[in-house]
Amino acid sequence: MKKTVRVVAAVIENEDKEILCALRSPKMSIPNMWEFPGGKVEEGEDLQTALEREIKEELSCEIEAHDVLKDHTHEYDKFIIQLIALKAKIVNGAPNPHEHSKLLWLQRENLSSLRWAPADVPAVELLINQK
């Protein structure tokens, strides 16, 4: 039986209404695909706490995590991911990629120009259609 991993992802919008996109490095699983930054929820953590911790670790900035935007489960070859995308905003610092190859700020209507990790696609589609 495949292991299910519970992951939170930050949908961070800036003052120009652009959304932060992160390119997975060639060393990561699902390499060279775009995603919303985040990571695994540790035992005993609520979603917001987990996301705020992960973003501080991955991007060296502080965010305030808000409501769930999309909760989607996707089955990959080796595991199942429950990806919970939360709206968030930066409250201190600027995102700096440590694990990702690249960060990019994009307008909603341009999100479909990137090659997204399959688990992130439902959140991307929701954002594009929200206008």
N, CA, C and O atoms as CSV, one atom per row, in Angstrom:
chain,resi,resn,atom,element,x,y,z
A,1,MET,N,N,0.834,-1.192,0.000
A,1,MET,CA,C,0.000,0.000,0.000
A,1,MET,C,C,0.871,1.243,0.000
A,1,MET,O,O,1.883,1.303,0.698
A,2,LYS,N,N,0.473,2.236,-0.786
A,2,LYS,CA,C,1.240,3.468,-0.880
A,2,LYS,C,C,1.034,4.328,0.360
A,2,LYS,O,O,-0.043,4.355,0.955
A,3,LYS,N,N,2.093,5.024,0.726
A,3,LYS,CA,C,2.040,5.923,1.866
A,3,LYS,C,C,1.373,7.237,1.435
A,3,LYS,O,O,1.646,7.750,0.350
A,4,THR,N,N,0.499,7.773,2.293
A,4,THR,CA,C,-0.107,9.081,2.035
A,4,THR,C,C,0.652,10.132,2.826
A,4,THR,O,O,0.849,9.999,4.034
A,5,VAL,N,N,1.073,11.177,2.129
A,5,VAL,CA,C,1.821,12.267,2.745
A,5,VAL,C,C,0.929,13.505,2.771
A,5,VAL,O,O,0.350,13.883,1.752
A,6,ARG,N,N,0.823,14.129,3.937
A,6,ARG,CA,C,0.016,15.342,4.090
A,6,ARG,C,C,0.929,16.549,3.972
A,6,ARG,O,O,1.853,16.724,4.766
A,7,VAL,N,N,0.658,17.387,2.963
A,7,VAL,CA,C,1.530,18.511,2.639
A,7,VAL,C,C,0.719,19.803,2.557
A,7,VAL,O,O,-0.400,19.826,2.045
A,8,VAL,N,N,1.322,20.882,3.080
A,8,VAL,CA,C,0.714,22.207,2.952
A,8,VAL,C,C,1.512,23.006,1.927
A,8,VAL,O,O,2.727,22.846,1.806
A,9,ALA,N,N,0.818,23.862,1.198
A,9,ALA,CA,C,1.456,24.685,0.170
A,9,ALA,C,C,0.946,26.120,0.300
A,9,ALA,O,O,-0.236,26.357,0.551
A,10,ALA,N,N,1.865,27.070,0.122
A,10,ALA,CA,C,1.523,28.487,0.274
A,10,ALA,C,C,1.188,29.124,-1.062
A,10,ALA,O,O,1.992,29.104,-1.994
A,11,VAL,N,N,-0.013,29.690,-1.145
A,11,VAL,CA,C,-0.380,30.509,-2.292
A,11,VAL,C,C,-0.208,31.947,-1.809
A,11,VAL,O,O,-1.092,32.532,-1.184
A,12,ILE,N,N,0.981,32.497,-2.128
A,12,ILE,CA,C,1.360,33.826,-1.649
A,12,ILE,C,C,1.148,34.831,-2.770
A,12,ILE,O,O,1.699,34.694,-3.862
A,13,GLU,N,N,0.330,35.854,-2.474
A,13,GLU,CA,C,0.059,36.891,-3.459
A,13,GLU,C,C,0.708,38.181,-2.976
A,13,GLU,O,O,0.607,38.531,-1.800
A,14,ASN,N,N,1.380,38.891,-3.890
A,14,ASN,CA,C,2.006,40.157,-3.506
A,14,ASN,C,C,1.063,41.333,-3.791
A,14,ASN,O,O,-0.068,41.150,-4.242
A,15,GLU,N,N,1.560,42.541,-3.514
A,15,GLU,CA,C,0.722,43.734,-3.688
A,15,GLU,C,C,0.370,44.000,-5.147
A,15,GLU,O,O,-0.581,44.729,-5.429
A,16,ASP,N,N,1.126,43.418,-6.078
A,16,ASP,CA,C,0.833,43.561,-7.509
A,16,ASP,C,C,-0.092,42.456,-8.019
A,16,ASP,O,O,-0.289,42.308,-9.225
A,17,LYS,N,N,-0.654,41.686,-7.092
A,17,LYS,CA,C,-1.564,40.581,-7.418
A,17,LYS,C,C,-0.849,39.455,-8.167
A,17,LYS,O,O,-1.476,38.717,-8.927
A,18,GLU,N,N,0.466,39.323,-7.951
A,18,GLU,CA,C,1.225,38.226,-8.534
A,18,GLU,C,C,1.348,37.115,-7.499
A,18,GLU,O,O,1.351,37.370,-6.294
A,19,ILE,N,N,1.450,35.872,-7.984
A,19,ILE,CA,C,1.501,34.705,-7.112
A,19,ILE,C,C,2.893,34.075,-7.199
A,19,ILE,O,O,3.466,33.948,-8.281
A,20,LEU,N,N,3.424,33.682,-6.032
A,20,LEU,CA,C,4.756,33.102,-5.970
A,20,LEU,C,C,4.748,31.645,-6.432
A,20,LEU,O,O,3.989,30.821,-5.922
A,21,CYS,N,N,5.607,31.345,-7.407
A,21,CYS,CA,C,5.752,30.000,-7.961
A,21,CYS,C,C,7.195,29.540,-7.708
A,21,CYS,O,O,8.127,30.338,-7.807
A,22,ALA,N,N,7.372,28.272,-7.385
A,22,ALA,CA,C,8.700,27.740,-7.067
A,22,ALA,C,C,9.018,26.545,-7.968
A,22,ALA,O,O,8.203,25.635,-8.119
A,23,LEU,N,N,10.213,26.560,-8.561
A,23,LEU,CA,C,10.648,25.478,-9.438
A,23,LEU,C,C,11.411,24.435,-8.629
A,23,LEU,O,O,12.426,24.743,-8.004
A,24,ARG,N,N,10.916,23.202,-8.646
A,24,ARG,CA,C,11.571,22.107,-7.928
A,24,ARG,C,C,12.941,21.843,-8.546
A,24,ARG,O,O,13.080,21.820,-9.769
A,25,SER,N,N,13.939,21.646,-7.710
A,25,SER,CA,C,15.296,21.425,-8.205
A,25,SER,C,C,15.420,20.029,-8.816
A,25,SER,O,O,14.591,19.158,-8.551
A,26,PRO,N,N,16.463,19.814,-9.639
A,26,PRO,CA,C,16.662,18.492,-10.236
A,26,PRO,C,C,16.897,17.395,-9.196
A,26,PRO,O,O,16.722,16.214,-9.498
A,27,LYS,N,N,17.292,17.768,-7.976
A,27,LYS,CA,C,17.564,16.781,-6.924
A,27,LYS,C,C,16.305,16.354,-6.167
A,27,LYS,O,O,16.323,15.348,-5.457
A,28,MET,N,N,15.226,17.100,-6.310
A,28,MET,CA,C,13.990,16.805,-5.578
A,28,MET,C,C,13.188,15.733,-6.319
A,28,MET,O,O,13.397,15.499,-7.509
A,29,SER,N,N,12.261,15.083,-5.592
A,29,SER,CA,C,11.333,14.190,-6.287
A,29,SER,C,C,10.436,15.090,-7.147
A,29,SER,O,O,10.236,16.260,-6.821
A,30,ILE,N,N,9.907,14.556,-8.222
A,30,ILE,CA,C,9.140,15.342,-9.194
A,30,ILE,C,C,9.990,16.564,-9.609
A,30,ILE,O,O,9.566,17.706,-9.429
A,31,PRO,N,N,11.185,16.315,-10.162
A,31,PRO,CA,C,12.122,17.401,-10.473
A,31,PRO,C,C,11.677,18.312,-11.612
A,31,PRO,O,O,10.916,17.919,-12.496
A,32,ASN,N,N,12.181,19.544,-11.557
A,32,ASN,CA,C,12.010,20.523,-12.635
A,32,ASN,C,C,10.552,20.836,-12.976
A,32,ASN,O,O,10.228,21.169,-14.116
A,33,MET,N,N,9.692,20.727,-11.988
A,33,MET,CA,C,8.301,21.117,-12.167
A,33,MET,C,C,8.000,22.226,-11.166
A,33,MET,O,O,8.655,22.341,-10.130
A,34,TRP,N,N,7.015,23.027,-11.485
A,34,TRP,CA,C,6.659,24.158,-10.635
A,34,TRP,C,C,5.666,23.720,-9.571
A,34,TRP,O,O,4.886,22.789,-9.769
A,35,GLU,N,N,5.710,24.408,-8.442
A,35,GLU,CA,C,4.805,24.113,-7.329
A,35,GLU,C,C,4.613,25.372,-6.500
A,35,GLU,O,O,5.302,26.375,-6.685
A,36,PHE,N,N,3.662,25.290,-5.586
A,36,PHE,CA,C,3.536,26.303,-4.549
A,36,PHE,C,C,4.419,25.811,-3.406
A,36,PHE,O,O,4.325,24.647,-3.018
A,37,PRO,N,N,5.279,26.680,-2.858
A,37,PRO,CA,C,6.216,26.220,-1.824
A,37,PRO,C,C,5.498,25.774,-0.553
A,37,PRO,O,O,4.412,26.258,-0.237
A,38,GLY,N,N,6.116,24.852,0.161
A,38,GLY,CA,C,5.543,24.344,1.405
A,38,GLY,C,C,6.232,23.060,1.798
A,38,GLY,O,O,7.395,22.840,1.459
A,39,GLY,N,N,5.515,22.205,2.518
A,39,GLY,CA,C,6.112,20.947,2.932
A,39,GLY,C,C,5.197,20.137,3.816
A,39,GLY,O,O,4.017,20.446,3.980
A,40,LYS,N,N,5.774,19.086,4.387
A,40,LYS,CA,C,5.000,18.127,5.175
A,40,LYS,C,C,4.504,18.717,6.491
A,40,LYS,O,O,5.175,19.527,7.131
A,41,VAL,N,N,3.309,18.281,6.867
A,41,VAL,CA,C,2.725,18.644,8.159
A,41,VAL,C,C,3.267,17.647,9.188
A,41,VAL,O,O,3.097,16.437,9.034
A,42,GLU,N,N,3.915,18.156,10.230
A,42,GLU,CA,C,4.445,17.297,11.299
A,42,GLU,C,C,3.320,16.913,12.254
A,42,GLU,O,O,2.312,17.612,12.350
A,43,GLU,N,N,3.498,15.809,12.952
A,43,GLU,CA,C,2.505,15.349,13.916
A,43,GLU,C,C,2.241,16.434,14.960
A,43,GLU,O,O,3.177,17.011,15.514
A,44,GLY,N,N,0.962,16.707,15.224
A,44,GLY,CA,C,0.575,17.682,16.234
A,44,GLY,C,C,0.508,19.123,15.735
A,44,GLY,O,O,0.084,20.010,16.475
A,45,GLU,N,N,0.922,19.369,14.485
A,45,GLU,CA,C,0.885,20.730,13.935
A,45,GLU,C,C,-0.449,21.006,13.268
A,45,GLU,O,O,-1.033,20.121,12.642
A,46,ASP,N,N,-0.937,22.246,13.402
A,46,ASP,CA,C,-2.089,22.627,12.596
A,46,ASP,C,C,-1.552,23.095,11.238
A,46,ASP,O,O,-0.349,23.313,11.089
A,47,LEU,N,N,-2.421,23.246,10.273
A,47,LEU,CA,C,-2.010,23.568,8.911
A,47,LEU,C,C,-1.239,24.879,8.821
A,47,LEU,O,O,-0.210,24.959,8.151
A,48,GLN,N,N,-1.745,25.910,9.502
A,48,GLN,CA,C,-1.110,27.226,9.430
A,48,GLN,C,C,0.291,27.205,10.040
A,48,GLN,O,O,1.227,27.758,9.462
A,49,THR,N,N,0.437,26.575,11.192
A,49,THR,CA,C,1.746,26.484,11.857
A,49,THR,C,C,2.737,25.729,10.981
A,49,THR,O,O,3.889,26.140,10.842
A,50,ALA,N,N,2.289,24.629,10.393
A,50,ALA,CA,C,3.156,23.831,9.520
A,50,ALA,C,C,3.628,24.659,8.328
A,50,ALA,O,O,4.807,24.628,7.975
A,51,LEU,N,N,2.714,25.394,7.711
A,51,LEU,CA,C,3.077,26.178,6.532
A,51,LEU,C,C,4.031,27.314,6.890
A,51,LEU,O,O,5.003,27.561,6.176
A,52,GLU,N,N,3.758,27.993,7.980
A,52,GLU,CA,C,4.633,29.093,8.401
A,52,GLU,C,C,6.044,28.574,8.691
A,52,GLU,O,O,7.027,29.228,8.342
A,53,ARG,N,N,6.151,27.403,9.325
A,53,ARG,CA,C,7.453,26.795,9.615
A,53,ARG,C,C,8.168,26.410,8.321
A,53,ARG,O,O,9.344,26.725,8.141
A,54,GLU,N,N,7.465,25.741,7.436
A,54,GLU,CA,C,8.074,25.280,6.184
A,54,GLU,C,C,8.589,26.449,5.332
A,54,GLU,O,O,9.678,26.372,4.765
A,55,ILE,N,N,7.819,27.510,5.247
A,55,ILE,CA,C,8.244,28.653,4.427
A,55,ILE,C,C,9.464,29.332,5.046
A,55,ILE,O,O,10.358,29.782,4.329
A,56,LYS,N,N,9.498,29.406,6.372
A,56,LYS,CA,C,10.679,29.979,7.031
A,56,LYS,C,C,11.917,29.141,6.717
A,56,LYS,O,O,12.989,29.690,6.462
A,57,GLU,N,N,11.775,27.805,6.734
A,57,GLU,CA,C,12.889,26.903,6.442
A,57,GLU,C,C,13.304,26.957,4.969
A,57,GLU,O,O,14.494,27.015,4.661
A,58,GLU,N,N,12.329,26.939,4.065
A,58,GLU,CA,C,12.602,26.847,2.624
A,58,GLU,C,C,12.961,28.175,1.977
A,58,GLU,O,O,13.798,28.228,1.076
A,59,LEU,N,N,12.325,29.249,2.441
A,59,LEU,CA,C,12.464,30.536,1.743
A,59,LEU,C,C,13.034,31.660,2.609
A,59,LEU,O,O,13.197,32.780,2.124
A,60,SER,N,N,13.335,31.390,3.865
A,60,SER,CA,C,13.913,32.382,4.788
A,60,SER,C,C,13.107,33.674,4.889
A,60,SER,O,O,13.676,34.762,4.976
A,61,CYS,N,N,11.798,33.552,4.876
A,61,CYS,CA,C,10.946,34.710,5.127
A,61,CYS,C,C,9.779,34.253,5.993
A,61,CYS,O,O,9.514,33.058,6.124
A,62,GLU,N,N,9.095,35.217,6.575
A,62,GLU,CA,C,7.964,34.876,7.436
A,62,GLU,C,C,6.661,35.193,6.723
A,62,GLU,O,O,6.504,36.240,6.094
A,63,ILE,N,N,5.739,34.257,6.843
A,63,ILE,CA,C,4.408,34.447,6.262
A,63,ILE,C,C,3.353,34.325,7.347
A,63,ILE,O,O,3.607,33.831,8.446
A,64,GLU,N,N,2.179,34.785,7.005
A,64,GLU,CA,C,0.995,34.564,7.825
A,64,GLU,C,C,0.087,33.697,6.969
A,64,GLU,O,O,-0.365,34.126,5.908
A,65,ALA,N,N,-0.182,32.478,7.426
A,65,ALA,CA,C,-1.024,31.547,6.680
A,65,ALA,C,C,-2.491,31.790,7.022
A,65,ALA,O,O,-2.843,32.028,8.178
A,66,HIS,N,N,-3.332,31.727,6.006
A,66,HIS,CA,C,-4.763,32.000,6.179
A,66,HIS,C,C,-5.607,30.775,5.852
A,66,HIS,O,O,-5.259,29.652,6.219
A,67,ASP,N,N,-6.707,30.997,5.165
A,67,ASP,CA,C,-7.684,29.951,4.875
A,67,ASP,C,C,-7.197,28.952,3.829
A,67,ASP,O,O,-6.309,29.239,3.026
A,68,VAL,N,N,-7.808,27.772,3.869
A,68,VAL,CA,C,-7.545,26.744,2.862
A,68,VAL,C,C,-8.180,27.187,1.546
A,68,VAL,O,O,-9.358,27.539,1.490
A,69,LEU,N,N,-7.371,27.161,0.499
A,69,LEU,CA,C,-7.856,27.500,-0.840
A,69,LEU,C,C,-8.335,26.233,-1.541
A,69,LEU,O,O,-9.396,26.218,-2.164
A,70,LYS,N,N,-7.530,25.161,-1.430
A,70,LYS,CA,C,-7.852,23.901,-2.115
A,70,LYS,C,C,-7.231,22.741,-1.354
A,70,LYS,O,O,-6.072,22.804,-0.943
A,71,ASP,N,N,-8.009,21.681,-1.169
A,71,ASP,CA,C,-7.530,20.450,-0.541
A,71,ASP,C,C,-7.731,19.354,-1.589
A,71,ASP,O,O,-8.861,19.029,-1.955
A,72,HIS,N,N,-6.628,18.795,-2.061
A,72,HIS,CA,C,-6.690,17.848,-3.177
A,72,HIS,C,C,-5.757,16.671,-2.907
A,72,HIS,O,O,-4.638,16.856,-2.428
A,73,THR,N,N,-6.221,15.469,-3.214
A,73,THR,CA,C,-5.389,14.281,-3.065
A,73,THR,C,C,-5.019,13.773,-4.452
A,73,THR,O,O,-5.872,13.609,-5.325
A,74,HIS,N,N,-3.703,13.526,-4.632
A,74,HIS,CA,C,-3.200,13.068,-5.924
A,74,HIS,C,C,-2.327,11.833,-5.717
A,74,HIS,O,O,-1.498,11.788,-4.807
A,75,GLU,N,N,-2.527,10.827,-6.579
A,75,GLU,CA,C,-1.741,9.605,-6.470
A,75,GLU,C,C,-0.608,9.612,-7.492
A,75,GLU,O,O,-0.837,9.654,-8.701
A,76,TYR,N,N,0.617,9.570,-6.978
A,76,TYR,CA,C,1.801,9.437,-7.821
A,76,TYR,C,C,2.165,7.951,-7.892
A,76,TYR,O,O,1.501,7.125,-7.265
A,77,ASP,N,N,3.201,7.607,-8.639
A,77,ASP,CA,C,3.622,6.213,-8.778
A,77,ASP,C,C,3.985,5.576,-7.445
A,77,ASP,O,O,3.600,4.439,-7.171
A,78,LYS,N,N,4.731,6.311,-6.609
A,78,LYS,CA,C,5.268,5.725,-5.383
A,78,LYS,C,C,4.561,6.156,-4.097
A,78,LYS,O,O,4.754,5.531,-3.054
A,79,PHE,N,N,3.746,7.214,-4.153
A,79,PHE,CA,C,3.073,7.699,-2.946
A,79,PHE,C,C,1.826,8.490,-3.315
A,79,PHE,O,O,1.594,8.824,-4.477
A,80,ILE,N,N,1.033,8.777,-2.291
A,80,ILE,CA,C,-0.177,9.587,-2.442
A,80,ILE,C,C,0.056,10.870,-1.656
A,80,ILE,O,O,0.547,10.827,-0.528
A,81,ILE,N,N,-0.291,12.006,-2.243
A,81,ILE,CA,C,-0.111,13.278,-1.564
A,81,ILE,C,C,-1.462,13.951,-1.348
A,81,ILE,O,O,-2.264,14.085,-2.272
A,82,GLN,N,N,-1.691,14.368,-0.116
A,82,GLN,CA,C,-2.838,15.217,0.175
A,82,GLN,C,C,-2.249,16.613,0.232
A,82,GLN,O,O,-1.581,16.971,1.202
A,83,LEU,N,N,-2.498,17.408,-0.811
A,83,LEU,CA,C,-1.937,18.750,-0.902
A,83,LEU,C,C,-2.992,19.761,-0.488
A,83,LEU,O,O,-4.038,19.887,-1.125
A,84,ILE,N,N,-2.702,20.474,0.585
A,84,ILE,CA,C,-3.623,21.469,1.114
A,84,ILE,C,C,-3.006,22.842,0.859
A,84,ILE,O,O,-2.045,23.238,1.518
A,85,ALA,N,N,-3.574,23.557,-0.105
A,85,ALA,CA,C,-3.070,24.885,-0.471
A,85,ALA,C,C,-3.785,25.934,0.380
A,85,ALA,O,O,-5.014,25.983,0.430
A,86,LEU,N,N,-2.994,26.765,1.042
A,86,LEU,CA,C,-3.534,27.826,1.883
A,86,LEU,C,C,-3.124,29.184,1.334
A,86,LEU,O,O,-2.020,29.350,0.814
A,87,LYS,N,N,-4.017,30.143,1.454
A,87,LYS,CA,C,-3.662,31.514,1.115
A,87,LYS,C,C,-2.703,32.013,2.187
A,87,LYS,O,O,-2.842,31.677,3.364
A,88,ALA,N,N,-1.732,32.817,1.770
A,88,ALA,CA,C,-0.753,33.330,2.721
A,88,ALA,C,C,-0.224,34.671,2.244
A,88,ALA,O,O,-0.321,35.013,1.065
A,89,LYS,N,N,0.342,35.430,3.189
A,89,LYS,CA,C,1.000,36.675,2.792
A,89,LYS,C,C,2.307,36.808,3.550
A,89,LYS,O,O,2.438,36.350,4.685
A,90,ILE,N,N,3.266,37.441,2.903
A,90,ILE,CA,C,4.573,37.661,3.516
A,90,ILE,C,C,4.449,38.790,4.533
A,90,ILE,O,O,3.910,39.854,4.230
A,91,VAL,N,N,4.954,38.548,5.742
A,91,VAL,CA,C,4.905,39.574,6.784
A,91,VAL,C,C,6.296,40.078,7.160
A,91,VAL,O,O,6.426,41.123,7.798
A,92,ASN,N,N,7.344,39.335,6.765
A,92,ASN,CA,C,8.701,39.771,7.079
A,92,ASN,C,C,9.697,39.111,6.132
A,92,ASN,O,O,9.680,37.892,5.959
A,93,GLY,N,N,10.564,39.918,5.519
A,93,GLY,CA,C,11.596,39.393,4.642
A,93,GLY,C,C,11.109,39.208,3.220
A,93,GLY,O,O,9.971,39.532,2.880
A,94,ALA,N,N,12.001,38.679,2.400
A,94,ALA,CA,C,11.692,38.397,0.995
A,94,ALA,C,C,12.058,36.943,0.718
A,94,ALA,O,O,13.058,36.449,1.238
A,95,PRO,N,N,11.259,36.249,-0.095
A,95,PRO,CA,C,11.540,34.842,-0.385
A,95,PRO,C,C,12.903,34.660,-1.046
A,95,PRO,O,O,13.265,35.390,-1.968
A,96,ASN,N,N,13.646,33.678,-0.560
A,96,ASN,CA,C,14.969,33.359,-1.070
A,96,ASN,C,C,15.044,31.835,-1.201
A,96,ASN,O,O,14.963,31.132,-0.194
A,97,PRO,N,N,15.196,31.312,-2.419
A,97,PRO,CA,C,15.147,29.851,-2.588
A,97,PRO,C,C,16.382,29.137,-2.040
A,97,PRO,O,O,17.511,29.470,-2.400
A,98,HIS,N,N,16.162,28.160,-1.174
A,98,HIS,CA,C,17.248,27.328,-0.658
A,98,HIS,C,C,17.182,25.939,-1.279
A,98,HIS,O,O,18.208,25.357,-1.631
A,99,GLU,N,N,15.965,25.412,-1.410
A,99,GLU,CA,C,15.779,24.071,-1.956
A,99,GLU,C,C,15.350,24.098,-3.417
A,99,GLU,O,O,15.617,23.156,-4.163
A,100,HIS,N,N,14.695,25.164,-3.821
A,100,HIS,CA,C,14.178,25.279,-5.184
A,100,HIS,C,C,15.233,25.872,-6.121
A,100,HIS,O,O,16.147,26.569,-5.680
A,101,SER,N,N,15.094,25.588,-7.413
A,101,SER,CA,C,16.020,26.133,-8.416
A,101,SER,C,C,15.745,27.601,-8.695
A,101,SER,O,O,16.658,28.371,-8.994
A,102,LYS,N,N,14.470,27.982,-8.592
A,102,LYS,CA,C,14.086,29.324,-9.004
A,102,LYS,C,C,12.739,29.698,-8.381
A,102,LYS,O,O,11.899,28.836,-8.124
A,103,LEU,N,N,12.549,30.998,-8.143
A,103,LEU,CA,C,11.255,31.536,-7.722
A,103,LEU,C,C,10.807,32.532,-8.780
A,103,LEU,O,O,11.624,33.195,-9.419
A,104,LEU,N,N,9.501,32.623,-8.952
A,104,LEU,CA,C,8.950,33.493,-9.978
A,104,LEU,C,C,7.612,34.046,-9.493
A,104,LEU,O,O,6.794,33.310,-8.940
A,105,TRP,N,N,7.393,35.345,-9.703
A,105,TRP,CA,C,6.097,35.961,-9.399
A,105,TRP,C,C,5.327,36.074,-10.709
A,105,TRP,O,O,5.825,36.658,-11.672
A,106,LEU,N,N,4.114,35.519,-10.753
A,106,LEU,CA,C,3.309,35.543,-11.977
A,106,LEU,C,C,1.878,35.992,-11.705
A,106,LEU,O,O,1.310,35.711,-10.650
A,107,GLN,N,N,1.308,36.698,-12.683
A,107,GLN,CA,C,-0.115,37.038,-12.637
A,107,GLN,C,C,-0.913,35.739,-12.801
A,107,GLN,O,O,-0.452,34.801,-13.451
A,108,ARG,N,N,-2.102,35.691,-12.212
A,108,ARG,CA,C,-2.961,34.494,-12.290
A,108,ARG,C,C,-3.129,33.969,-13.710
A,108,ARG,O,O,-3.006,32.770,-13.960
A,109,GLU,N,N,-3.412,34.880,-14.635
A,109,GLU,CA,C,-3.705,34.449,-16.008
A,109,GLU,C,C,-2.488,33.828,-16.699
A,109,GLU,O,O,-2.633,33.181,-17.736
A,110,ASN,N,N,-1.292,34.017,-16.133
A,110,ASN,CA,C,-0.074,33.451,-16.731
A,110,ASN,C,C,0.386,32.161,-16.050
A,110,ASN,O,O,1.378,31.566,-16.471
A,111,LEU,N,N,-0.314,31.724,-15.014
A,111,LEU,CA,C,0.101,30.517,-14.287
A,111,LEU,C,C,0.137,29.279,-15.178
A,111,LEU,O,O,0.967,28.392,-14.980
A,112,SER,N,N,-0.751,29.220,-16.145
A,112,SER,CA,C,-0.814,28.030,-17.007
A,112,SER,C,C,0.382,27.929,-17.955
A,112,SER,O,O,0.540,26.916,-18.638
A,113,SER,N,N,1.221,28.959,-18.007
A,113,SER,CA,C,2.406,28.916,-18.881
A,113,SER,C,C,3.517,28.032,-18.303
A,113,SER,O,O,4.476,27.711,-19.003
A,114,LEU,N,N,3.393,27.641,-17.039
A,114,LEU,CA,C,4.411,26.813,-16.386
A,114,LEU,C,C,4.004,25.344,-16.385
A,114,LEU,O,O,2.823,25.016,-16.503
A,115,ARG,N,N,5.001,24.459,-16.250
A,115,ARG,CA,C,4.755,23.011,-16.141
A,115,ARG,C,C,4.667,22.664,-14.657
A,115,ARG,O,O,5.687,22.532,-13.980
A,116,TRP,N,N,3.448,22.518,-14.162
A,116,TRP,CA,C,3.180,22.322,-12.737
A,116,TRP,C,C,3.253,20.854,-12.337
A,116,TRP,O,O,2.951,19.965,-13.132
A,117,ALA,N,N,3.660,20.614,-11.090
A,117,ALA,CA,C,3.578,19.274,-10.512
A,117,ALA,C,C,2.092,18.893,-10.497
A,117,ALA,O,O,1.251,19.724,-10.152
A,118,PRO,N,N,1.760,17.664,-10.863
A,118,PRO,CA,C,0.354,17.268,-10.970
A,118,PRO,C,C,-0.512,17.577,-9.738
A,118,PRO,O,O,-1.671,17.963,-9.886
A,119,ALA,N,N,0.032,17.414,-8.539
A,119,ALA,CA,C,-0.755,17.661,-7.330
A,119,ALA,C,C,-1.137,19.132,-7.179
A,119,ALA,O,O,-2.131,19.443,-6.522
A,120,ASP,N,N,-0.362,20.047,-7.779
A,120,ASP,CA,C,-0.627,21.488,-7.675
A,120,ASP,C,C,-1.633,21.983,-8.710
A,120,ASP,O,O,-2.198,23.065,-8.550
A,121,VAL,N,N,-1.864,21.213,-9.761
A,121,VAL,CA,C,-2.696,21.657,-10.876
A,121,VAL,C,C,-4.111,22.093,-10.456
A,121,VAL,O,O,-4.561,23.141,-10.921
A,122,PRO,N,N,-4.834,21.355,-9.608
A,122,PRO,CA,C,-6.177,21.813,-9.231
A,122,PRO,C,C,-6.186,23.207,-8.570
A,122,PRO,O,O,-7.094,24.000,-8.819
A,123,ALA,N,N,-5.189,23.503,-7.736
A,123,ALA,CA,C,-5.107,24.831,-7.115
A,123,ALA,C,C,-4.790,25.897,-8.160
A,123,ALA,O,O,-5.330,27.002,-8.110
A,124,VAL,N,N,-3.916,25.564,-9.105
A,124,VAL,CA,C,-3.576,26.492,-10.193
A,124,VAL,C,C,-4.834,26.815,-11.002
A,124,VAL,O,O,-5.118,27.980,-11.284
A,125,GLU,N,N,-5.578,25.784,-11.369
A,125,GLU,CA,C,-6.801,25.988,-12.156
A,125,GLU,C,C,-7.813,26.838,-11.395
A,125,GLU,O,O,-8.467,27.698,-11.984
A,126,LEU,N,N,-7.944,26.605,-10.101
A,126,LEU,CA,C,-8.860,27.387,-9.280
A,126,LEU,C,C,-8.440,28.867,-9.287
A,126,LEU,O,O,-9.283,29.749,-9.450
A,127,LEU,N,N,-7.157,29.133,-9.113
A,127,LEU,CA,C,-6.661,30.507,-9.109
A,127,LEU,C,C,-6.901,31.207,-10.452
A,127,LEU,O,O,-7.320,32.364,-10.485
A,128,ILE,N,N,-6.634,30.505,-11.550
A,128,ILE,CA,C,-6.824,31.084,-12.876
A,128,ILE,C,C,-8.301,31.446,-13.081
A,128,ILE,O,O,-8.615,32.494,-13.647
A,129,ASN,N,N,-9.189,30.586,-12.625
A,129,ASN,CA,C,-10.627,30.808,-12.820
A,129,ASN,C,C,-11.248,31.786,-11.847
A,129,ASN,O,O,-12.389,32.205,-12.041
A,130,GLN,N,N,-10.513,32.166,-10.785
A,130,GLN,CA,C,-11.058,33.101,-9.790
A,130,GLN,C,C,-11.089,34.532,-10.294
A,130,GLN,O,O,-11.937,35.316,-9.867
A,131,LYS,N,N,-10.208,34.878,-11.166
A,131,LYS,CA,C,-10.063,36.232,-11.744
A,131,LYS,C,C,-10.180,37.310,-10.700
A,131,LYS,O,O,-10.081,38.494,-11.021
